[in-house]
Amino acid sequence: MPDWLLVPICLVALLGFIGYGFYQGTKVAPDRNNTNFGPGQNDSWPGGSDGHSGS
């Protein structure tokens, strides 16, 4: 395969992947009732309260 042919093939594959992602993104509606942004009070964090892992 000639080297110059590899660039257009990669560009078509990359643009197709990005385009498919945007296509899938347009099919998903935002959840207006979801007000859970970020971790809550009861969510456990393995690092503990001081931010260290304990080991």
N, C-alpha and C positions, 0 to 999 in steps of 0.2 A: 504494500500500500504506500503510495507517495506521502511524504511528510506534510505537504501542503493540504492534503485532504483531511488530515486529523483535526485541524483547527475548526473547520466548519462543522464537522460531525460533533465535536465537543460543545460548540456553541449551540447547536440545535438541541442537543441533549440537555444542556443547562437551562436554556430558555424554555424548553418544554417542561422541565421539572418545576421551574419557578411559576410558569403559567398554570400548570396543573394545581399547584399549591394555592394560587389566587382563585382558581375556579372552585376548589373545594372550600375556600374561605368564604366565598360569596353564598354558599349553600347553608352556612351555619348562622342561625339567628342569635343575637346576644340575649342572655338571660337577664331580664330586667329585675327579677325578684331576688337575685343573688347579691346580698349586701355583705357577704363574708369576704372581706379583703384582708389578706395577711393572716398571721397566726393569732389564735384567740388565747384567752386566759388559761384554758384547760389543755391546750396543746403541749405535749411533752417535747422537750428539746434535749437531745442526748448530751449536750455540753454542760448542762446544769445552768444555774443562775449566774455564775461568775464568768461563763464563756470558755472555761477550760474543760477538756475532755475527761479529766480525772485520772489519766494514766501518766 
